[in-house]
Amino acid sequence: MNPEQVPVLLFALAVIVTAAQAFGALARRAGQPPVIGEILLGVLIGPTFFGGAVAAFLFPAEIRPLLSVLANVGVALFMFTVGTEVDRRLLRGHGRMTLSVASASMALPLLLGCGLALYLSGHYESSHRVGFVLFLGTAMAVTAFPVLARILTDRGMQRTTIGGLALSCAAVADLLAWTLLAVIATIVGGAHRPQWVVAMIIPFTAFLLLIVRPLLGRIANDSRPRTLAVALVGLLACGAATEWMGLHYIFGCFLFGLVMPTGARESFEGTARLAGVLLLPTYFIVAGLNVDLSSMRVTNVADLVLIMLVSVGGKFAGTMIAARLHRVEWRQAATLGTLMNARGLTELIVLTTGLQLGLLDTGLYSLMVLMALLTTAMTGPLLQLLHREDRVPQDFLATETEVSRRSR
C-alpha cells in the first residue's frame, strides 16, 4: 500500500461505517434485522445502479484488494464467533426432535436444490458440474444461526420452547451446512492438492477436539488480553491450516470457535463488536460489488421465482413435516418453518465462497443474494401474521397438552 492509498482507504472505511449504521437503523425501523440493511447497502452501491459509478468513485480499483483483505479478516472473526455461540447444551436440550427437525430442514431443500441445479446448469456457467449441483443444494438449505438468534431476541422468543427448538435446530443445521460445504470445497479444490493433504482435515479436527479443547479450558479464567491473544492466534492459524488443506479458511475459524470454552467469550466480545461495526460492513460492500442486476431478463426473473419456491418451500415443508411427526401443533410447526428460513449473512458467506470456487457466475450469484435478502426479510412479517394476537407465541408443549386433553 503506497502513501497515496492511505487517505483513500481511510475515507472509504469511514463511508462504509457511516452508511452501514444508517442502513442498519432503517432496517430496524422497518422491523428487520440490521444485517438486511447492510446487505442491501452493498447491493445498492454495486454495479446494479448507475453502472457502478458510485462504487468507482467511493472505492477506486486500487484500494479494492485492501478492502477484500479487511473483509476476509472480518469473516474469519465472524465465523469464529458463530462457532463460540453454538451452545452444546442447547443441542442436547431437545434430543431426537432437534436432530430429526434439523435433518429434515436440510434434506428436503438440499434435494430440491440439487434438482433445480440440474436445470439451471444449462443457463449459468460453472467450473465444476458436480460441485455446482451439490453447492446449489447446500445453499438452498442454509439457516443463519446468528440472524435467527437476533430475530428471536427482538421478538422476546428466545426463552420460549419454540425459540429454543429453533435455535438448537439452526445450530445443527449450521454444522451440517458447513460440513457439506467443506466436502464440496474438497471435491472442487482438492484436485489441485495431493489427496493426503485434503485428508488431513480428519486428524486436524480430532486434534482440535481431543487436545486443543482441553488445553483451552485452562485459559477460561485467565486475563482477558491473554485469552484474546490465544483466540486470535488460534482462529488465524486454523483458518490458514484449512485453506492449505484445500478447504476454505472459514472452516478452520469455525472449528476453532467450536472448541473455545464458553467462559472465555467475554474476552473477545469487544473484538467481535469491532468486526461487526467495521469489518463485516466492508464485507457486504465487497460482496455487493459482484452483484449486478442491471441486465436481468425475463428468464432471470423466472429463475429467481424457482429459486424462491425451492428455498422457501423446501425449508418450510421439511421443517414443518418433521415437527408435525413429533406432534407439534400446526401453528407452532409453521412458526418453526418460518424461523428456519432466515438466511442472512451466513447465506452470503456461503454464496461468496461458491463465487470464489468458480461454482457460481455473477448472474446466478446475484439472484442467490436476492434470495438471501428476501427470505430473511420475510421472516418478521410472517411471524407477525402467524401470531397477530400475541407478540410472543405460546409454548407449543403446553398447546400439545391441551390438544391431547381435548382428544380424550
C-alpha positions in Angstrom: 0.0 0.0 0.0 1.5 3.3 -1.1 1.1 6.6 0.8 -1.4 7.9 -1.8 -3.8 5.0 -1.0 -3.9 5.6 2.8 -6.3 8.6 2.8 -8.5 7.0 0.1 -8.7 3.7 2.1 -9.5 5.5 5.4 -12.1 7.7 3.8 -13.7 4.6 2.2 -13.9 2.9 5.6 -15.4 6.0 7.2 -18.1 6.0 4.4 -18.8 2.3 4.9 -19.2 2.5 8.7 -21.5 5.6 8.4 -23.6 4.1 5.6 -23.9 0.7 7.3 -25.1 2.4 10.6 -27.7 4.4 8.6 -29.0 1.4 6.6 -29.0 -0.8 9.7 -31.1 1.8 11.6 -33.5 2.0 8.7 -33.8 -1.8 8.7 -34.6 -1.8 12.5 -37.3 0.9 11.9 -38.8 -1.4 9.3 -38.8 -4.3 11.8 -35.9 -6.1 10.1 -32.5 -7.2 11.5 -29.8 -4.6 10.8 -28.0 -7.1 8.6 -30.8 -6.7 6.0 -30.0 -3.0 5.6 -26.2 -3.6 5.5 -26.5 -6.3 2.8 -28.9 -4.0 0.8 -26.3 -1.3 1.1 -23.8 -3.5 -0.6 -26.2 -4.3 -3.4 -27.1 -0.6 -4.0 -23.5 0.5 -4.1 -22.6 -2.2 -6.6 -22.9 -2.1 -10.4 -26.7 -2.6 -10.4 -27.4 1.1 -10.2 -25.7 4.0 -12.2 -23.4 1.4 -13.9 -21.2 1.1 -10.9 -20.3 4.8 -10.9 -20.9 5.2 -7.2 -18.7 2.3 -6.3 -16.0 3.5 -8.7 -16.0 6.9 -7.0 -16.1 5.7 -3.4 -14.0 2.6 -3.8 -11.4 3.0 -6.6 -9.9 -0.1 -8.1 -6.5 0.4 -6.4 -8.0 0.0 -2.8 -10.4 -2.8 -3.5 -7.8 -5.5 -2.8 -7.2 -3.9 0.6 -10.9 -3.8 1.3 -11.0 -7.5 0.4 -8.3 -8.3 2.9 -10.2 -6.5 5.7 -13.4 -8.2 4.6 -11.7 -11.6 4.8 -10.5 -10.8 8.3 -14.0 -9.8 9.3 -15.5 -13.1 8.0 -12.8 -15.0 9.9 -13.7 -13.3 13.2 -17.4 -13.7 12.4 -17.1 -17.5 11.7 -15.1 -17.9 14.9 -17.9 -16.1 16.8 -20.5 -18.3 15.3 -18.6 -21.3 16.5 -18.4 -20.0 20.0 -22.2 -19.3 20.0 -23.1 -22.9 19.2 -24.3 -23.9 22.7 -23.6 -27.6 23.1 -26.1 -27.8 26.0 -28.7 -26.3 23.7 -28.0 -29.1 21.1 -28.7 -31.7 23.8 -31.8 -29.9 25.1 -34.4 -31.4 22.7 -32.7 -34.6 21.8 -34.2 -36.6 18.9 -36.6 -33.8 17.9 -33.7 -31.4 17.3 -31.8 -33.9 15.2 -34.9 -35.0 13.1 -36.2 -31.5 12.5 -32.8 -30.1 11.7 -32.0 -33.0 9.3 -35.4 -32.7 7.6 -35.0 -28.9 7.3 -31.7 -29.6 5.5 -32.6 -32.7 3.5 -35.6 -31.6 1.5 -34.3 -28.2 0.3 -31.0 -29.9 -0.4 -32.6 -32.5 -2.7 -34.9 -29.9 -4.3 -31.9 -27.6 -4.8 -29.8 -30.3 -6.5 -32.8 -31.0 -8.8 -33.1 -27.2 -9.6 -29.3 -27.1 -10.2 -29.6 -29.7 -13.0 -32.0 -27.3 -14.7 -30.0 -24.1 -14.0 -26.7 -25.7 -15.1 -27.6 -25.1 -18.7 -28.3 -21.4 -18.1 -25.2 -20.3 -16.0 -21.5 -21.0 -16.2 -19.7 -23.1 -13.5 -16.3 -24.6 -13.3 -17.4 -27.9 -11.9 -20.8 -29.5 -12.7 -21.0 -32.0 -9.7 -19.7 -29.3 -7.4 -22.3 -26.8 -8.7 -25.2 -29.3 -8.2 -24.1 -30.1 -4.6 -23.3 -26.4 -3.8 -26.7 -25.1 -5.0 -28.5 -27.7 -3.0 -26.5 -26.7 0.1 -27.1 -23.0 -0.5 -30.9 -23.7 -0.5 -30.6 -25.5 2.9 -28.8 -22.8 4.9 -30.2 -21.3 8.1 -28.4 -18.3 9.6 -27.9 -19.1 13.3 -26.8 -15.6 14.4 -29.6 -13.8 12.5 -32.1 -16.2 13.9 -30.9 -15.6 17.4 -31.3 -11.8 16.8 -34.8 -12.2 15.5 -35.9 -14.3 18.5 -34.4 -11.8 20.9 -36.1 -8.8 19.2 -39.4 -10.6 19.5 -38.9 -11.9 23.0 -39.0 -15.5 21.8 -35.5 -16.6 22.9 -36.7 -18.2 26.2 -39.8 -19.9 24.7 -39.7 -23.6 23.9 -40.3 -22.9 20.2 -37.4 -20.4 20.3 -35.1 -22.8 22.0 -36.0 -25.5 19.5 -35.4 -23.2 16.6 -32.0 -22.2 17.9 -31.0 -25.8 18.5 -32.2 -26.9 15.1 -30.4 -23.9 13.5 -27.2 -24.8 15.3 -27.3 -28.4 14.0 -28.2 -27.2 10.5 -25.2 -24.8 10.6 -22.9 -27.7 11.5 -24.4 -29.8 8.6 -24.2 -26.9 6.2 -20.5 -26.2 6.9 -19.7 -29.9 6.7 -21.3 -30.2 3.3 -19.6 -27.0 2.1 -16.2 -28.5 3.3 -16.9 -31.6 1.3 -17.8 -29.5 -1.8 -14.7 -27.4 -1.4 -12.7 -30.7 -1.2 -14.3 -32.0 -4.4 -13.7 -28.8 -6.3 -10.4 -27.5 -4.9 -8.9 -30.7 -3.6 -7.9 -31.8 -7.1 -5.2 -29.1 -7.1 -3.6 -30.7 -4.0 -2.3 -34.1 -3.1 -5.1 -36.3 -1.6 -3.2 -36.8 1.7 -3.3 -33.0 2.2 -7.1 -32.9 1.9 -7.4 -35.9 4.2 -5.6 -34.0 6.9 -8.9 -32.4 7.9 -9.8 -35.6 9.8 -6.8 -35.8 12.1 -6.8 -32.0 12.3 -10.4 -32.0 13.7 -9.6 -34.8 16.1 -6.5 -32.8 17.3 -8.7 -29.7 18.0 -11.4 -31.7 19.9 -9.1 -34.1 21.9 -6.1 -32.0 22.6 -6.6 -28.3 21.9 -10.1 -28.1 23.5 -8.9 -29.4 27.0 -5.9 -27.1 26.8 -8.2 -24.1 26.0 -10.3 -25.0 29.1 -7.4 -24.0 31.3 -7.4 -20.4 30.0 -11.1 -19.7 30.6 -10.2 -17.8 33.8 -7.0 -16.2 32.6 -6.7 -12.5 31.9 -8.7 -11.1 29.0 -5.7 -9.9 27.0 -4.1 -13.3 27.2 -7.3 -15.1 26.3 -7.9 -12.7 23.4 -4.4 -13.3 22.1 -4.8 -17.1 22.2 -8.2 -16.8 20.4 -6.8 -14.6 17.6 -3.7 -16.8 17.1 -5.8 -20.0 17.2 -8.5 -18.8 14.7 -6.0 -17.4 12.3 -3.8 -20.5 12.4 -6.8 -22.8 12.0 -8.0 -20.7 9.1 -4.6 -20.9 7.4 -4.5 -24.7 8.0 -7.8 -25.5 6.4 -7.0 -23.1 3.5 -3.8 -25.0 3.0 -5.7 -28.3 3.0 -7.7 -27.2 0.0 -10.8 -26.2 2.0 -11.8 -22.6 2.9 -10.3 -20.6 5.7 -13.8 -20.1 7.2 -13.9 -23.8 8.2 -10.8 -23.5 10.4 -12.1 -20.4 12.1 -15.5 -22.0 12.7 -13.9 -25.2 14.1 -11.7 -23.2 16.5 -14.8 -21.3 17.7 -16.5 -24.6 18.4 -13.7 -25.8 20.7 -13.3 -22.5 22.5 -14.6 -22.7 26.1 -17.8 -20.9 26.9 -16.3 -19.0 29.8 -13.8 -17.2 27.5 -16.4 -15.5 25.4 -16.3 -12.2 27.3 -12.6 -11.8 26.4 -13.3 -11.2 22.7 -16.6 -9.5 22.8 -15.0 -6.2 22.1 -13.2 -7.6 19.1 -16.4 -9.1 17.8 -18.2 -5.7 18.1 -15.4 -4.1 16.1 -15.7 -6.7 13.4 -19.5 -6.1 13.4 -19.2 -2.3 13.1 -16.2 -2.1 10.7 -15.1 -5.3 9.0 -18.4 -7.1 8.2 -19.9 -4.0 6.5 -16.8 -3.9 4.5 -17.5 -7.5 3.5 -21.0 -6.5 2.4 -19.6 -3.8 0.2 -17.0 -6.2 -1.4 -19.8 -8.8 -1.9 -22.1 -6.2 -3.3 -19.6 -5.2 -5.9 -20.2 -8.7 -7.5 -24.0 -8.3 -7.6 -25.2 -6.9 -10.9 -29.0 -7.0 -11.5 -28.9 -4.3 -14.2 -29.1 -6.8 -17.0 -31.8 -9.1 -15.6 -34.1 -10.5 -18.2 -37.5 -12.3 -18.0 -35.7 -15.7 -17.9 -33.7 -14.5 -14.9 -36.9 -13.4 -13.1 -38.3 -16.8 -13.8 -35.2 -18.4 -12.4 -35.5 -16.2 -9.3 -39.1 -17.4 -8.7 -37.9 -21.0 -9.0 -35.1 -20.4 -6.5 -37.5 -18.8 -4.1 -40.0 -21.6 -4.4 -37.3 -24.3 -3.8 -35.5 -22.5 -1.0 -38.6 -21.3 1.0 -40.9 -24.2 0.1 -38.3 -26.9 0.7 -37.1 -25.4 4.0 -40.6 -24.7 5.3 -42.1 -28.1 4.3 -39.1 -30.1 5.6 -39.2 -28.4 9.0 -42.9 -28.5 9.3 -43.3 -32.1 8.3 -40.7 -33.2 10.8 -42.2 -31.0 13.6 -45.7 -32.4 12.9 -44.3 -36.0 13.2 -43.3 -35.0 16.7 -46.8 -33.9 17.3 -46.0 -30.2 17.4 -49.2 -28.1 16.9 -49.8 -26.7 13.4 -49.2 -23.1 14.1 -46.1 -23.7 16.1 -44.8 -26.0 13.4 -45.4 -23.2 10.9 -43.6 -20.8 13.2 -40.6 -23.1 13.3 -40.6 -23.5 9.5 -40.7 -19.7 9.2 -37.8 -19.2 11.6 -35.6 -21.8 9.8 -36.0 -19.8 6.6 -33.9 -16.9 7.9 -30.6 -16.9 6.0 -28.9 -13.5 6.2 -25.1 -13.2 6.5 -24.5 -17.0 6.7 -26.0 -17.4 3.2 -23.9 -14.5 1.9 -20.7 -16.1 3.1 -21.7 -19.4 1.5 -22.5 -17.7 -1.8 -19.3 -15.7 -1.8 -17.4 -19.0 -1.2 -19.2 -20.5 -4.2 -18.2 -17.5 -6.3 -14.6 -17.8 -5.2 -14.5 -21.5 -6.0 -15.9 -20.8 -9.5 -19.2 -22.6 -8.9 -21.3 -19.5 -9.4 -21.1 -16.9 -12.1 -22.1 -13.3 -11.4 -25.6 -13.7 -12.8 -26.6 -16.6 -10.5 -24.7 -15.2 -7.6 -26.8 -12.0 -7.9 -30.1 -14.0 -7.9 -29.0 -16.0 -4.9 -28.1 -12.9 -2.9 -31.6 -11.6 -3.7 -33.0 -14.8 -2.3 -30.9 -14.4 0.9 -32.3 -10.9 1.3 -35.9 -11.9 0.6 -36.0 -15.0 2.8 -34.6 -13.1 5.8 -36.8 -10.1 5.3 -39.9 -12.2 5.1 -39.3 -13.9 8.5 -40.5 -11.0 10.7 -43.8 -10.2 8.7 -44.7 -14.0 8.6 -44.1 -14.3 12.3 -46.4 -11.3 12.9 -49.0 -12.9 10.6 -48.9 -16.2 12.4 -49.1 -14.6 15.9 -51.3 -11.5 15.3 -52.9 -11.7 18.7 -49.8 -12.5 20.7 -46.4 -11.0 20.3 -44.7 -14.0 21.9 -46.1 -17.4 20.8 -47.3 -19.8 23.5 -45.2 -22.8 24.5 -46.0 -25.5 21.9 -45.7 -28.2 24.5 -48.5 -26.6 26.5 -50.6 -26.5 23.4 -49.8 -30.2 22.8 -51.1 -31.0 26.3 -54.4 -29.1 25.7 -54.9 -30.9 22.4 -54.4 -34.3 24.0 -56.8 -33.5 26.8 -59.5 -32.4 24.3 -58.9 -35.7 22.3 -59.8 -37.7 25.4 
